[in-house]
Amino acid sequence: MLTQEKSSDLKMITRSIDALNLTEQLWLLEHIAHQIRVRNELVAMAQDPQIQAELTQIQQEFGVTDFDGL
């Protein structure tokens, strides 16, 4: 459930979107869809066991440089 504050923010955003022309609204929709796809890909990568293993290996390899002062 949306809080009153968020509901007010969404109403303001909706009014702003309504003020855009059709081309601008389409661009915005495509931009939002792209952002959602990117976030979903990042979530999938973060949950991928192979990627987690690779990140662990990289962290171990470069972990010794944490204390070199650079």
Contacts in CASP RR format, 6 or more apart in sequence:
PFRMAT RR
TARGET T0000
AUTHOR 0000-0000-0000
METHOD contacts of the structure
MODEL  1
MLTQEKSSDLKMITRSIDALNLTEQLWLLEHIAHQIRVRNELVAMAQDPQ
IQAELTQIQQEFGVTDFDGL
2 10 0 8 1.000
17 25 0 8 1.000
17 28 0 8 1.000
20 28 0 8 1.000
45 51 0 8 1.000
46 52 0 8 1.000
END
